[in-house]
Amino acid sequence: MHRILFAIACTLSATSVLAGDKPYKQEDCGRLTVQMELNECAGANYAAADKALNTLFRRAMALQKNSNARMRLRASQRDWMARRDKSCADEVGPQEEAARYGRWR
């Protein structure tokens, strides 16, 4: 199961590197100087990355042969999300939105 996700991620990365672009549309936020614009740009990049990840996850789920494999993949995804959220919280500290929504947005 992890091998499938790893293979998908590697394929996506290799394809985008060879094609010379990102696996999803990403804005260059480095040119911005106003905080509100930086926030909007970062939010748009987050939404694009989240959409790409969700698409890959749906594809990985469709490749699973039985409900037990899908259940394990879903549990693995939830574990990864918990580790990701904890890592982000450890790196930047608690955020008002994270507390309000119960996770990063």
Secondary structure as GFF3:
##gff-version 3
##sequence-region A 1 105
A	DSSP	alpha_helix	2	19	.	.	.	ID=ss1
A	DSSP	three_ten_helix	29	31	.	.	.	ID=ss2
A	DSSP	alpha_helix	35	63	.	.	.	ID=ss3
A	DSSP	alpha_helix	67	92	.	.	.	ID=ss4
A	DSSP	alpha_helix	96	101	.	.	.	ID=ss5
###
